[in-house]
Amino acid sequence: MPDEARYNHRMDHDDYMRLALAQAAQARNAGEVPVGAVVVLDGVVVGAGFNQPIAATDPTAHAEVVAMRAAAALLKNYRLTGATMYVTVEPCLMCVGAMVHARIRTLVFGAIEPRSGAIVSMTSAHEFPALNHRLEAIGGVLEDECRAIIQDFFRERRMASRTGDPEPARSGPPPRTVEGRSTD
Ligand SMILES: [Zn+2]
C-alpha cells in the first residue's frame, strides 16, 4: 500500500509512462483511440485506465477519468491528494478539471494533443487563476512512443477503409472528432 512503498520521483517517470502505454494498448485492442493513464501515490500505482467512451457508451470514459475512479475506489477517498497522473496524451479540458477536483498534485503526459489538449495546446486550464488547486504539469515523457501508438492507430484505420474493409469498431463521428485526437 502507498505508505509502505518507496517514493522515487523523477527518475521513474519513464517507468510509469510505460504502464500508461500498456493501458493505451488495451484501448487500441478494443478499437478505441489509444490513450492510457495510471495514478501513482507514494510510488505505488493505485489506479489504471484506458480510453473507452465507445464501449462504455460514456462520453466521460477517458483514460484519466477511468484511472481516477479506480484509484478513488481503491483508496476509498474521493480525493487523490498528492497523487501523480501519468497519461500518454495531453489531457482535455474535462480531464484537467477532474484532476483539479481530485487534488492531483502532478500531471505527467507524453504527447501533445494539438486540437483538444488543455495544458499547452488549446489552453492552459491548470493555470486558471480562479482555481483553488494548482496542478504541476510535465510534458514530453516518452513522447515519441505515446505519439506513435495514436498515429499507428489512425494510419491502420485509414488503410482499412481504403482497402474497403469494414470500418473498425466505431460508430458516430469521423475519426478526427473522436476525442479530438489527431488523425495524422
Ligand atoms: Zn479527457
Backbone and ligand atoms as CSV (ligand in chain L), in Angstrom:
chain,resi,resn,atom,element,x,y,z
A,1,MET,N,N,0.834,-1.198,0.000
A,1,MET,CA,C,0.000,0.000,0.000
A,1,MET,C,C,0.869,1.248,0.000
A,2,PRO,N,N,0.262,2.387,-0.294
A,2,PRO,CA,C,1.053,3.589,-0.519
A,2,PRO,C,C,2.079,3.908,0.557
A,3,ASP,N,N,1.695,3.833,1.827
A,3,ASP,CA,C,2.621,4.329,2.841
A,3,ASP,C,C,3.792,3.382,3.083
A,4,GLU,N,N,3.718,2.188,2.553
A,4,GLU,CA,C,4.841,1.272,2.728
A,4,GLU,C,C,5.855,1.406,1.601
A,5,ALA,N,N,5.419,2.049,0.532
A,5,ALA,CA,C,6.243,1.997,-0.673
A,5,ALA,C,C,7.294,3.087,-0.693
A,6,ARG,N,N,8.314,2.800,-1.452
A,6,ARG,CA,C,9.341,3.815,-1.667
A,6,ARG,C,C,8.787,4.866,-2.605
A,7,TYR,N,N,9.345,6.049,-2.534
A,7,TYR,CA,C,8.885,7.119,-3.408
A,7,TYR,C,C,10.058,7.587,-4.236
A,8,ASN,N,N,10.104,7.132,-5.447
A,8,ASN,CA,C,11.149,7.570,-6.363
A,8,ASN,C,C,10.497,8.484,-7.380
A,9,HIS,N,N,10.825,9.752,-7.336
A,9,HIS,CA,C,10.087,10.622,-8.243
A,9,HIS,C,C,10.664,10.640,-9.638
A,10,ARG,N,N,11.263,11.701,-10.037
A,10,ARG,CA,C,11.502,11.944,-11.452
A,10,ARG,C,C,12.176,10.789,-12.176
A,11,MET,N,N,13.019,10.090,-11.501
A,11,MET,CA,C,13.724,9.002,-12.182
A,11,MET,C,C,12.764,7.954,-12.704
A,12,ASP,N,N,11.585,7.874,-12.144
A,12,ASP,CA,C,10.663,6.818,-12.528
A,12,ASP,C,C,9.579,7.263,-13.511
A,13,HIS,N,N,9.649,8.487,-13.983
A,13,HIS,CA,C,8.610,8.937,-14.913
A,13,HIS,C,C,8.476,7.994,-16.116
A,14,ASP,N,N,9.602,7.597,-16.681
A,14,ASP,CA,C,9.542,6.710,-17.853
A,14,ASP,C,C,8.875,5.384,-17.500
A,15,ASP,N,N,9.206,4.843,-16.344
A,15,ASP,CA,C,8.642,3.541,-15.951
A,15,ASP,C,C,7.122,3.624,-15.821
A,16,TYR,N,N,6.653,4.666,-15.170
A,16,TYR,CA,C,5.206,4.793,-15.006
A,16,TYR,C,C,4.523,5.067,-16.342
A,17,MET,N,N,5.199,5.830,-17.196
A,17,MET,CA,C,4.597,6.103,-18.507
A,17,MET,C,C,4.498,4.821,-19.334
A,18,ARG,N,N,5.439,3.913,-19.124
A,18,ARG,CA,C,5.318,2.632,-19.845
A,18,ARG,C,C,4.065,1.869,-19.397
A,19,LEU,N,N,3.726,1.985,-18.139
A,19,LEU,CA,C,2.480,1.359,-17.671
A,19,LEU,C,C,1.271,2.035,-18.317
A,20,ALA,N,N,1.339,3.352,-18.456
A,20,ALA,CA,C,0.252,4.065,-19.136
A,20,ALA,C,C,0.175,3.650,-20.605
A,21,LEU,N,N,1.331,3.435,-21.225
A,21,LEU,CA,C,1.340,2.972,-22.616
A,21,LEU,C,C,0.721,1.579,-22.740
A,22,ALA,N,N,0.939,0.735,-21.743
A,22,ALA,CA,C,0.323,-0.595,-21.767
A,22,ALA,C,C,-1.197,-0.465,-21.690
A,23,GLN,N,N,-1.675,0.516,-20.932
A,23,GLN,CA,C,-3.117,0.780,-20.898
A,23,GLN,C,C,-3.606,1.260,-22.265
A,24,ALA,N,N,-2.827,2.140,-22.891
A,24,ALA,CA,C,-3.204,2.636,-24.220
A,24,ALA,C,C,-3.322,1.486,-25.215
A,25,ALA,N,N,-2.447,0.510,-25.089
A,25,ALA,CA,C,-2.511,-0.649,-25.990
A,25,ALA,C,C,-3.815,-1.415,-25.790
A,26,GLN,N,N,-4.303,-1.454,-24.568
A,26,GLN,CA,C,-5.599,-2.117,-24.330
A,26,GLN,C,C,-6.729,-1.367,-25.026
A,27,ALA,N,N,-6.658,-0.039,-25.013
A,27,ALA,CA,C,-7.663,0.744,-25.734
A,27,ALA,C,C,-7.596,0.439,-27.222
A,28,ARG,N,N,-6.384,0.440,-27.757
A,28,ARG,CA,C,-6.206,0.140,-29.185
A,28,ARG,C,C,-6.808,-1.228,-29.523
A,29,ASN,N,N,-6.512,-2.225,-28.690
A,29,ASN,CA,C,-7.015,-3.570,-28.967
A,29,ASN,C,C,-8.530,-3.639,-28.909
A,30,ALA,N,N,-9.131,-2.698,-28.198
A,30,ALA,CA,C,-10.593,-2.651,-28.109
A,30,ALA,C,C,-11.199,-1.745,-29.182
A,31,GLY,N,N,-10.362,-1.199,-30.064
A,31,GLY,CA,C,-10.869,-0.332,-31.121
A,31,GLY,C,C,-11.154,1.087,-30.687
A,32,GLU,N,N,-10.642,1.453,-29.514
A,32,GLU,CA,C,-10.828,2.820,-29.018
A,32,GLU,C,C,-9.547,3.620,-29.287
A,33,VAL,N,N,-9.675,4.932,-29.351
A,33,VAL,CA,C,-8.490,5.772,-29.530
A,33,VAL,C,C,-7.514,5.469,-28.397
A,34,PRO,N,N,-6.281,5.067,-28.730
A,34,PRO,CA,C,-5.375,4.526,-27.716
A,34,PRO,C,C,-4.725,5.579,-26.812
A,35,VAL,N,N,-5.373,5.827,-25.696
A,35,VAL,CA,C,-4.838,6.692,-24.641
A,35,VAL,C,C,-4.912,5.895,-23.345
A,36,GLY,N,N,-3.843,5.942,-22.559
A,36,GLY,CA,C,-3.813,5.208,-21.296
A,36,GLY,C,C,-3.312,6.079,-20.168
A,37,ALA,N,N,-3.684,5.697,-18.931
A,37,ALA,CA,C,-3.309,6.501,-17.766
A,37,ALA,C,C,-3.102,5.614,-16.544
A,38,VAL,N,N,-2.211,6.059,-15.664
A,38,VAL,CA,C,-2.094,5.444,-14.337
A,38,VAL,C,C,-1.984,6.556,-13.306
A,39,VAL,N,N,-2.527,6.288,-12.120
A,39,VAL,CA,C,-2.425,7.208,-10.987
A,39,VAL,C,C,-1.469,6.595,-9.981
A,40,VAL,N,N,-0.484,7.387,-9.548
A,40,VAL,CA,C,0.558,6.895,-8.660
A,40,VAL,C,C,0.552,7.727,-7.383
A,41,LEU,N,N,0.531,7.040,-6.256
A,41,LEU,CA,C,0.595,7.728,-4.963
A,41,LEU,C,C,1.709,7.094,-4.136
A,42,ASP,N,N,2.630,7.924,-3.694
A,42,ASP,CA,C,3.766,7.441,-2.914
A,42,ASP,C,C,4.472,6.278,-3.604
A,43,GLY,N,N,4.610,6.394,-4.910
A,43,GLY,CA,C,5.351,5.395,-5.664
A,43,GLY,C,C,4.564,4.165,-6.060
A,44,VAL,N,N,3.316,4.079,-5.652
A,44,VAL,CA,C,2.503,2.895,-5.924
A,44,VAL,C,C,1.396,3.241,-6.923
A,45,VAL,N,N,1.191,2.368,-7.897
A,45,VAL,CA,C,0.085,2.555,-8.831
A,45,VAL,C,C,-1.213,2.206,-8.105
A,46,VAL,N,N,-2.084,3.200,-7.960
A,46,VAL,CA,C,-3.347,2.984,-7.247
A,46,VAL,C,C,-4.548,2.978,-8.191
A,47,GLY,N,N,-4.304,3.290,-9.472
A,47,GLY,CA,C,-5.396,3.254,-10.433
A,47,GLY,C,C,-4.840,3.236,-11.840
A,48,ALA,N,N,-5.530,2.543,-12.735
A,48,ALA,CA,C,-5.115,2.496,-14.134
A,48,ALA,C,C,-6.372,2.519,-14.987
A,49,GLY,N,N,-6.244,3.050,-16.194
A,49,GLY,CA,C,-7.412,3.093,-17.062
A,49,GLY,C,C,-7.017,3.371,-18.489
A,50,PHE,N,N,-7.902,2.986,-19.395
A,50,PHE,CA,C,-7.691,3.317,-20.803
A,50,PHE,C,C,-8.968,3.916,-21.374
A,51,ASN,N,N,-8.777,4.690,-22.429
A,51,ASN,CA,C,-9.868,5.380,-23.085
A,51,ASN,C,C,-10.922,4.386,-23.587
A,52,GLN,N,N,-12.182,4.565,-23.248
A,52,GLN,CA,C,-13.209,3.598,-23.636
A,52,GLN,C,C,-14.609,4.194,-23.751
A,53,PRO,N,N,-14.746,5.412,-24.297
A,53,PRO,CA,C,-16.080,6.010,-24.361
A,53,PRO,C,C,-17.056,5.225,-25.236
A,54,ILE,N,N,-16.554,4.578,-26.287
A,54,ILE,CA,C,-17.463,3.870,-27.199
A,54,ILE,C,C,-18.024,2.632,-26.510
A,55,ALA,N,N,-17.133,1.792,-25.988
A,55,ALA,CA,C,-17.585,0.544,-25.357
A,55,ALA,C,C,-18.426,0.834,-24.117
A,56,ALA,N,N,-18.045,1.875,-23.389
A,56,ALA,CA,C,-18.759,2.194,-22.155
A,56,ALA,C,C,-20.004,3.030,-22.417
A,57,THR,N,N,-20.206,3.422,-23.672
A,57,THR,CA,C,-21.239,4.410,-24.022
A,57,THR,C,C,-21.273,5.527,-22.973
A,58,ASP,N,N,-20.076,6.097,-22.793
A,58,ASP,CA,C,-19.894,7.106,-21.742
A,58,ASP,C,C,-18.915,8.159,-22.260
A,59,PRO,N,N,-19.430,9.352,-22.568
A,59,PRO,CA,C,-18.536,10.379,-23.108
A,59,PRO,C,C,-17.443,10.804,-22.132
A,60,THR,N,N,-17.581,10.471,-20.865
A,60,THR,CA,C,-16.557,10.857,-19.889
A,60,THR,C,C,-15.536,9.749,-19.639
A,61,ALA,N,N,-15.638,8.644,-20.340
A,61,ALA,CA,C,-14.751,7.500,-20.049
A,61,ALA,C,C,-13.396,7.652,-20.724
A,62,HIS,N,N,-12.779,8.789,-20.486
A,62,HIS,CA,C,-11.401,8.987,-20.921
A,62,HIS,C,C,-10.472,8.248,-19.959
A,63,ALA,N,N,-9.265,7.955,-20.438
A,63,ALA,CA,C,-8.317,7.166,-19.641
A,63,ALA,C,C,-8.105,7.759,-18.255
A,64,GLU,N,N,-7.975,9.083,-18.189
A,64,GLU,CA,C,-7.676,9.727,-16.912
A,64,GLU,C,C,-8.829,9.557,-15.922
A,65,VAL,N,N,-10.054,9.721,-16.429
A,65,VAL,CA,C,-11.218,9.598,-15.551
A,65,VAL,C,C,-11.363,8.157,-15.067
A,66,VAL,N,N,-11.177,7.203,-15.974
A,66,VAL,CA,C,-11.268,5.792,-15.594
A,66,VAL,C,C,-10.225,5.473,-14.524
A,67,ALA,N,N,-9.012,5.989,-14.705
A,67,ALA,CA,C,-7.933,5.717,-13.739
A,67,ALA,C,C,-8.218,6.375,-12.387
A,68,MET,N,N,-8.762,7.592,-12.411
A,68,MET,CA,C,-9.059,8.267,-11.143
A,68,MET,C,C,-10.206,7.586,-10.401
A,69,ARG,N,N,-11.202,7.108,-11.155
A,69,ARG,CA,C,-12.301,6.385,-10.497
A,69,ARG,C,C,-11.782,5.126,-9.815
A,70,ALA,N,N,-10.870,4.426,-10.501
A,70,ALA,CA,C,-10.306,3.203,-9.913
A,70,ALA,C,C,-9.498,3.538,-8.665
A,71,ALA,N,N,-8.712,4.606,-8.735
A,71,ALA,CA,C,-7.879,4.990,-7.595
A,71,ALA,C,C,-8.740,5.410,-6.401
A,72,ALA,N,N,-9.772,6.198,-6.673
A,72,ALA,CA,C,-10.633,6.659,-5.585
A,72,ALA,C,C,-11.361,5.496,-4.927
A,73,ALA,N,N,-11.769,4.511,-5.744
A,73,ALA,CA,C,-12.441,3.335,-5.193
A,73,ALA,C,C,-11.475,2.527,-4.331
A,74,LEU,N,N,-10.246,2.366,-4.812
A,74,LEU,CA,C,-9.258,1.596,-4.054
A,74,LEU,C,C,-8.931,2.279,-2.731
A,75,LEU,N,N,-8.742,3.595,-2.786
A,75,LEU,CA,C,-8.330,4.337,-1.596
A,75,LEU,C,C,-9.524,4.715,-0.716
A,76,LYS,N,N,-10.733,4.473,-1.236
A,76,LYS,CA,C,-11.957,4.857,-0.527
A,76,LYS,C,C,-11.908,6.333,-0.133
A,77,ASN,N,N,-11.508,7.137,-1.125
A,77,ASN,CA,C,-11.392,8.566,-0.881
A,77,ASN,C,C,-11.685,9.294,-2.185
A,78,TYR,N,N,-12.563,10.275,-2.144
A,78,TYR,CA,C,-12.897,10.989,-3.375
A,78,TYR,C,C,-11.810,11.971,-3.774
A,79,ARG,N,N,-10.842,12.165,-2.910
A,79,ARG,CA,C,-9.702,12.999,-3.262
A,79,ARG,C,C,-8.435,12.156,-3.320
A,80,LEU,N,N,-7.608,12.481,-4.308
A,80,LEU,CA,C,-6.353,11.752,-4.521
A,80,LEU,C,C,-5.199,12.712,-4.234
A,81,THR,N,N,-5.270,13.336,-3.068
A,81,THR,CA,C,-4.344,14.411,-2.720
A,81,THR,C,C,-2.900,13.932,-2.802
A,82,GLY,N,N,-2.118,14.681,-3.563
A,82,GLY,CA,C,-0.700,14.377,-3.657
A,82,GLY,C,C,-0.345,13.350,-4.706
A,83,ALA,N,N,-1.328,12.815,-5.399
A,83,ALA,CA,C,-1.046,11.774,-6.393
A,83,ALA,C,C,-0.501,12.381,-7.685
A,84,THR,N,N,0.124,11.518,-8.471
A,84,THR,CA,C,0.619,11.903,-9.786
A,84,THR,C,C,-0.163,11.149,-10.852
A,85,MET,N,N,-0.604,11.867,-11.875
A,85,MET,CA,C,-1.304,11.286,-13.017
A,85,MET,C,C,-0.333,11.148,-14.178
A,86,TYR,N,N,-0.170,9.930,-14.657
A,86,TYR,CA,C,0.597,9.697,-15.879
A,86,TYR,C,C,-0.387,9.383,-16.992
A,87,VAL,N,N,-0.317,10.144,-18.080
A,87,VAL,CA,C,-1.220,9.880,-19.209
A,87,VAL,C,C,-0.434,10.071,-20.504
A,88,THR,N,N,-0.751,9.223,-21.469
A,88,THR,CA,C,0.071,9.178,-22.677
A,88,THR,C,C,-0.100,10.406,-23.565
A,89,VAL,N,N,-1.235,11.107,-23.430
A,89,VAL,CA,C,-1.520,12.250,-24.290
A,89,VAL,C,C,-1.980,13.420,-23.422
A,90,GLU,N,N,-1.618,14.605,-23.825
A,90,GLU,CA,C,-2.051,15.833,-23.148
A,90,GLU,C,C,-3.558,15.787,-22.883
A,91,PRO,N,N,-3.977,15.966,-21.643
A,91,PRO,CA,C,-5.396,15.791,-21.313
A,91,PRO,C,C,-6.290,16.915,-21.844
A,92,CYS,N,N,-7.563,16.580,-21.960
A,92,CYS,CA,C,-8.570,17.538,-22.420
A,92,CYS,C,C,-9.054,18.389,-21.239
A,93,LEU,N,N,-9.883,19.356,-21.546
A,93,LEU,CA,C,-10.401,20.271,-20.524
A,93,LEU,C,C,-11.159,19.521,-19.424
A,94,MET,N,N,-11.977,18.556,-19.820
A,94,MET,CA,C,-12.739,17.799,-18.820
A,94,MET,C,C,-11.801,17.086,-17.850
A,95,CYS,N,N,-10.782,16.465,-18.396
A,95,CYS,CA,C,-9.897,15.665,-17.544
A,95,CYS,C,C,-9.040,16.556,-16.644
A,96,VAL,N,N,-8.616,17.708,-17.145
A,96,VAL,CA,C,-7.879,18.628,-16.273
A,96,VAL,C,C,-8.786,19.077,-15.133
A,97,GLY,N,N,-10.048,19.366,-15.451
A,97,GLY,CA,C,-10.990,19.744,-14.403
A,97,GLY,C,C,-11.169,18.640,-13.379
A,98,ALA,N,N,-11.278,17.412,-13.856
A,98,ALA,CA,C,-11.440,16.285,-12.931
A,98,ALA,C,C,-10.200,16.110,-12.063
A,99,MET,N,N,-9.036,16.343,-12.630
A,99,MET,CA,C,-7.799,16.226,-11.843
A,99,MET,C,C,-7.741,17.290,-10.750
A,100,VAL,N,N,-8.240,18.483,-11.074
A,100,VAL,CA,C,-8.274,19.536,-10.058
A,100,VAL,C,C,-9.235,19.140,-8.938
A,101,HIS,N,N,-10.403,18.620,-9.315
A,101,HIS,CA,C,-11.350,18.146,-8.292
A,101,HIS,C,C,-10.721,17.076,-7.412
A,102,ALA,N,N,-9.912,16.214,-8.021
A,102,ALA,CA,C,-9.316,15.088,-7.294
A,102,ALA,C,C,-8.085,15.507,-6.493
A,103,ARG,N,N,-7.633,16.757,-6.693
A,103,ARG,CA,C,-6.441,17.246,-5.995
A,103,ARG,C,C,-5.178,16.492,-6.408
A,104,ILE,N,N,-5.160,16.090,-7.682
A,104,ILE,CA,C,-3.923,15.516,-8.226
A,104,ILE,C,C,-2.837,16.586,-8.120
A,105,ARG,N,N,-1.662,16.193,-7.660
A,105,ARG,CA,C,-0.605,17.195,-7.479
A,105,ARG,C,C,0.195,17.416,-8.764
A,106,THR,N,N,0.516,16.321,-9.441
A,106,THR,CA,C,1.399,16.418,-10.601
A,106,THR,C,C,0.799,15.645,-11.772
A,107,LEU,N,N,0.828,16.272,-12.917
A,107,LEU,CA,C,0.403,15.635,-14.159
A,107,LEU,C,C,1.636,15.419,-15.021
A,108,VAL,N,N,1.828,14.188,-15.474
A,108,VAL,CA,C,2.920,13.870,-16.396
A,108,VAL,C,C,2.288,13.310,-17.656
A,109,PHE,N,N,2.517,13.972,-18.792
A,109,PHE,CA,C,1.919,13.466,-20.031
A,109,PHE,C,C,2.987,13.240,-21.089
A,110,GLY,N,N,2.610,12.480,-22.103
A,110,GLY,CA,C,3.553,12.111,-23.157
A,110,GLY,C,C,3.484,13.056,-24.336
A,111,ALA,N,N,2.553,12.776,-25.249
A,111,ALA,CA,C,2.465,13.534,-26.485
A,111,ALA,C,C,1.528,14.727,-26.350
A,112,ILE,N,N,1.810,15.738,-27.141
A,112,ILE,CA,C,0.924,16.893,-27.258
A,112,ILE,C,C,-0.349,16.484,-27.995
A,113,GLU,N,N,-1.487,17.062,-27.608
A,113,GLU,CA,C,-2.741,16.879,-28.348
A,113,GLU,C,C,-3.119,18.240,-28.924
A,114,PRO,N,N,-2.725,18.500,-30.177
A,114,PRO,CA,C,-2.833,19.871,-30.694
A,114,PRO,C,C,-4.251,20.412,-30.772
A,115,ARG,N,N,-5.254,19.541,-30.883
A,115,ARG,CA,C,-6.626,20.045,-31.040
A,115,ARG,C,C,-7.299,20.313,-29.692
A,116,SER,N,N,-7.264,19.326,-28.819
A,116,SER,CA,C,-8.077,19.451,-27.604
A,116,SER,C,C,-7.259,19.479,-26.321
A,117,GLY,N,N,-5.954,19.438,-26.413
A,117,GLY,CA,C,-5.124,19.460,-25.211
A,117,GLY,C,C,-5.331,20.736,-24.422
A,118,ALA,N,N,-5.484,20.612,-23.107
A,118,ALA,CA,C,-5.837,21.770,-22.283
A,118,ALA,C,C,-4.716,22.160,-21.317
A,119,ILE,N,N,-3.486,21.779,-21.659
A,119,ILE,CA,C,-2.340,22.164,-20.832
A,119,ILE,C,C,-1.438,23.149,-21.576
A,120,VAL,N,N,-1.109,22.831,-22.816
A,120,VAL,CA,C,-0.266,23.732,-23.603
A,120,VAL,C,C,-0.854,24.043,-24.974
A,121,SER,N,N,-1.839,23.279,-25.438
A,121,SER,CA,C,-2.305,23.419,-26.825
A,121,SER,C,C,-3.489,24.366,-26.946
A,122,MET,N,N,-4.671,23.925,-26.533
A,122,MET,CA,C,-5.878,24.736,-26.664
A,122,MET,C,C,-5.912,25.840,-25.610
A,123,THR,N,N,-5.475,25.489,-24.401
A,123,THR,CA,C,-5.453,26.437,-23.298
A,123,THR,C,C,-4.520,25.872,-22.235
A,124,SER,N,N,-4.356,26.597,-21.148
A,124,SER,CA,C,-3.583,26.095,-20.004
A,124,SER,C,C,-4.514,26.091,-18.796
A,125,ALA,N,N,-5.430,25.121,-18.801
A,125,ALA,CA,C,-6.508,25.107,-17.816
A,125,ALA,C,C,-5.998,24.939,-16.396
A,126,HIS,N,N,-4.858,24.263,-16.260
A,126,HIS,CA,C,-4.331,24.024,-14.912
A,126,HIS,C,C,-3.806,25.303,-14.284
A,127,GLU,N,N,-3.714,26.372,-15.065
A,127,GLU,CA,C,-3.210,27.638,-14.528
A,127,GLU,C,C,-4.305,28.694,-14.410
A,128,PHE,N,N,-5.558,28.319,-14.617
A,128,PHE,CA,C,-6.630,29.300,-14.451
A,128,PHE,C,C,-6.540,29.901,-13.047
A,129,PRO,N,N,-6.469,31.230,-12.964
A,129,PRO,CA,C,-6.238,31.863,-11.655
A,129,PRO,C,C,-7.332,31.580,-10.631
A,130,ALA,N,N,-8.554,31.330,-11.102
A,130,ALA,CA,C,-9.646,31.140,-10.152
A,130,ALA,C,C,-9.612,29.771,-9.471
A,131,LEU,N,N,-8.844,28.850,-10.001
A,131,LEU,CA,C,-8.815,27.516,-9.398
A,131,LEU,C,C,-8.112,27.562,-8.051
A,132,ASN,N,N,-8.685,26.835,-7.109
A,132,ASN,CA,C,-8.097,26.849,-5.767
A,132,ASN,C,C,-7.099,25.706,-5.571
A,133,HIS,N,N,-6.775,25.041,-6.657
A,133,HIS,CA,C,-5.780,23.975,-6.569
A,133,HIS,C,C,-4.906,24.032,-7.810
A,134,ARG,N,N,-3.626,24.033,-7.639
A,134,ARG,CA,C,-2.721,24.086,-8.772
A,134,ARG,C,C,-2.140,22.712,-9.040
A,135,LEU,N,N,-2.050,22.436,-10.315
A,135,LEU,CA,C,-1.561,21.164,-10.813
A,135,LEU,C,C,-0.228,21.438,-11.487
A,136,GLU,N,N,0.791,20.759,-11.061
A,136,GLU,CA,C,2.072,20.858,-11.765
A,136,GLU,C,C,2.002,19.969,-13.003
A,137,ALA,N,N,2.447,20.484,-14.141
A,137,ALA,CA,C,2.369,19.711,-15.386
A,137,ALA,C,C,3.753,19.522,-15.988
A,138,ILE,N,N,4.031,18.290,-16.364
A,138,ILE,CA,C,5.287,17.940,-17.017
A,138,ILE,C,C,4.935,17.194,-18.305
A,139,GLY,N,N,5.404,17.687,-19.441
A,139,GLY,CA,C,5.072,17.042,-20.714
A,139,GLY,C,C,6.281,16.422,-21.370
A,140,GLY,N,N,6.024,15.623,-22.398
A,140,GLY,CA,C,7.098,15.106,-23.234
A,140,GLY,C,C,7.770,13.839,-22.733
A,141,VAL,N,N,7.186,13.166,-21.738
A,141,VAL,CA,C,7.787,11.925,-21.234
A,141,VAL,C,C,7.409,10.771,-22.177
A,142,LEU,N,N,8.410,10.116,-22.717
A,142,LEU,CA,C,8.203,9.060,-23.738
A,142,LEU,C,C,7.308,9.571,-24.866
A,143,GLU,N,N,7.546,10.802,-25.248
A,143,GLU,CA,C,6.692,11.473,-26.227
A,143,GLU,C,C,6.573,10.692,-27.538
A,144,ASP,N,N,7.692,10.193,-28.036
A,144,ASP,CA,C,7.662,9.503,-29.337
A,144,ASP,C,C,6.782,8.256,-29.285
A,145,GLU,N,N,6.934,7.466,-28.239
A,145,GLU,CA,C,6.123,6.245,-28.121
A,145,GLU,C,C,4.645,6.588,-27.975
A,146,CYS,N,N,4.383,7.610,-27.165
A,146,CYS,CA,C,2.992,7.982,-26.916
A,146,CYS,C,C,2.325,8.510,-28.186
A,147,ARG,N,N,3.092,9.232,-28.994
A,147,ARG,CA,C,2.537,9.743,-30.245
A,147,ARG,C,C,2.369,8.609,-31.256
A,148,ALA,N,N,3.344,7.703,-31.266
A,148,ALA,CA,C,3.338,6.647,-32.283
A,148,ALA,C,C,2.108,5.744,-32.146
A,149,ILE,N,N,1.715,5.432,-30.939
A,149,ILE,CA,C,0.600,4.493,-30.792
A,149,ILE,C,C,-0.694,5.110,-31.317
A,150,ILE,N,N,-0.836,6.420,-31.156
A,150,ILE,CA,C,-2.003,7.127,-31.706
A,150,ILE,C,C,-1.920,7.175,-33.231
A,151,GLN,N,N,-0.761,7.576,-33.734
A,151,GLN,CA,C,-0.624,7.725,-35.187
A,151,GLN,C,C,-0.804,6.389,-35.888
A,152,ASP,N,N,-0.235,5.326,-35.322
A,152,ASP,CA,C,-0.380,3.999,-35.934
A,152,ASP,C,C,-1.844,3.580,-35.967
A,153,PHE,N,N,-2.552,3.907,-34.894
A,153,PHE,CA,C,-3.970,3.545,-34.814
A,153,PHE,C,C,-4.759,4.173,-35.965
A,154,PHE,N,N,-4.556,5.474,-36.162
A,154,PHE,CA,C,-5.315,6.140,-37.219
A,154,PHE,C,C,-4.823,5.755,-38.603
A,155,ARG,N,N,-3.526,5.491,-38.736
A,155,ARG,CA,C,-2.999,5.058,-40.030
A,155,ARG,C,C,-3.620,3.720,-40.426
A,156,GLU,N,N,-3.669,2.794,-39.476
A,156,GLU,CA,C,-4.239,1.484,-39.782
A,156,GLU,C,C,-5.722,1.604,-40.111
A,157,ARG,N,N,-6.394,2.512,-39.426
A,157,ARG,CA,C,-7.815,2.664,-39.696
A,157,ARG,C,C,-8.042,3.265,-41.083
A,158,ARG,N,N,-7.203,4.228,-41.465
A,158,ARG,CA,C,-7.331,4.798,-42.811
A,158,ARG,C,C,-7.064,3.742,-43.872
A,159,MET,N,N,-6.037,2.908,-43.631
A,159,MET,CA,C,-5.723,1.868,-44.606
A,159,MET,C,C,-6.867,0.877,-44.717
A,160,ALA,N,N,-7.467,0.546,-43.591
A,160,ALA,CA,C,-8.578,-0.400,-43.601
A,160,ALA,C,C,-9.742,0.144,-44.420
A,161,SER,N,N,-10.017,1.432,-44.271
A,161,SER,CA,C,-11.151,1.990,-45.014
A,161,SER,C,C,-10.798,2.122,-46.496
A,162,ARG,N,N,-9.515,2.341,-46.796
A,162,ARG,CA,C,-9.100,2.487,-48.187
A,162,ARG,C,C,-9.209,1.166,-48.947
A,163,THR,N,N,-8.909,0.070,-48.249
A,163,THR,CA,C,-8.953,-1.229,-48.921
A,163,THR,C,C,-10.354,-1.819,-48.899
A,164,GLY,N,N,-11.308,-1.042,-48.407
A,164,GLY,CA,C,-12.687,-1.484,-48.460
A,164,GLY,C,C,-13.096,-2.410,-47.340
A,165,ASP,N,N,-12.188,-2.614,-46.390
A,165,ASP,CA,C,-12.574,-3.423,-45.239
A,165,ASP,C,C,-13.666,-2.698,-44.468
A,166,PRO,N,N,-14.488,-3.454,-43.775
A,166,PRO,CA,C,-15.491,-2.785,-42.957
A,166,PRO,C,C,-14.823,-1.867,-41.933
A,167,GLU,N,N,-15.496,-0.827,-41.644
A,167,GLU,CA,C,-14.981,0.125,-40.655
A,167,GLU,C,C,-14.690,-0.594,-39.348
A,168,PRO,N,N,-13.521,-0.373,-38.764
A,168,PRO,CA,C,-13.254,-0.970,-37.450
A,168,PRO,C,C,-14.277,-0.508,-36.417
A,169,ALA,N,N,-14.340,-1.246,-35.333
A,169,ALA,CA,C,-15.369,-0.993,-34.322
A,169,ALA,C,C,-15.430,0.474,-33.937
A,170,ARG,N,N,-16.408,1.132,-34.448
A,170,ARG,CA,C,-16.587,2.533,-34.105
A,170,ARG,C,C,-17.925,2.951,-34.653
A,171,SER,N,N,-18.562,3.858,-34.010
A,171,SER,CA,C,-19.790,4.407,-34.552
A,171,SER,C,C,-19.762,5.895,-34.309
A,172,GLY,N,N,-20.562,6.590,-35.029
A,172,GLY,CA,C,-20.660,8.013,-34.778
A,172,GLY,C,C,-19.762,8.834,-35.671
A,173,PRO,N,N,-19.088,9.817,-35.095
A,173,PRO,CA,C,-18.433,10.848,-35.877
A,173,PRO,C,C,-17.194,10.325,-36.605
A,174,PRO,N,N,-16.708,11.056,-37.595
A,174,PRO,CA,C,-15.487,10.676,-38.291
A,174,PRO,C,C,-14.291,10.734,-37.353
A,175,PRO,N,N,-13.179,10.067,-37.729
A,175,PRO,CA,C,-12.039,9.914,-36.822
A,175,PRO,C,C,-11.546,11.209,-36.197
A,176,ARG,N,N,-11.528,12.288,-36.954
A,176,ARG,CA,C,-10.905,13.491,-36.419
A,176,ARG,C,C,-11.661,14.058,-35.228
A,177,THR,N,N,-12.902,13.660,-35.051
A,177,THR,CA,C,-13.641,14.186,-33.914
A,177,THR,C,C,-13.694,13.203,-32.747
A,178,VAL,N,N,-13.174,11.987,-32.949
A,178,VAL,CA,C,-13.170,11.059,-31.836
A,178,VAL,C,C,-12.189,11.574,-30.791
A,179,GLU,N,N,-12.695,12.043,-29.694
A,179,GLU,CA,C,-11.855,12.605,-28.626
A,179,GLU,C,C,-11.010,13.768,-29.130
A,180,GLY,N,N,-11.226,14.194,-30.358
A,180,GLY,CA,C,-10.412,15.260,-30.877
A,180,GLY,C,C,-8.977,14.867,-31.111
A,181,ARG,N,N,-8.686,13.572,-31.112
A,181,ARG,CA,C,-7.298,13.164,-31.270
A,181,ARG,C,C,-6.834,13.373,-32.698
A,182,SER,N,N,-5.609,13.680,-32.859
A,182,SER,CA,C,-5.045,13.919,-34.174
A,182,SER,C,C,-5.162,12.671,-35.042
A,183,THR,N,N,-5.454,12.893,-36.299
A,183,THR,CA,C,-5.551,11.761,-37.221
A,183,THR,C,C,-4.294,11.649,-38.072
A,184,ASP,N,N,-3.319,12.476,-37.826
A,184,ASP,CA,C,-2.102,12.429,-38.661
A,184,ASP,C,C,-0.995,11.654,-37.981
L,1,ZN,ZN,ZN,-10.084,13.787,-21.366
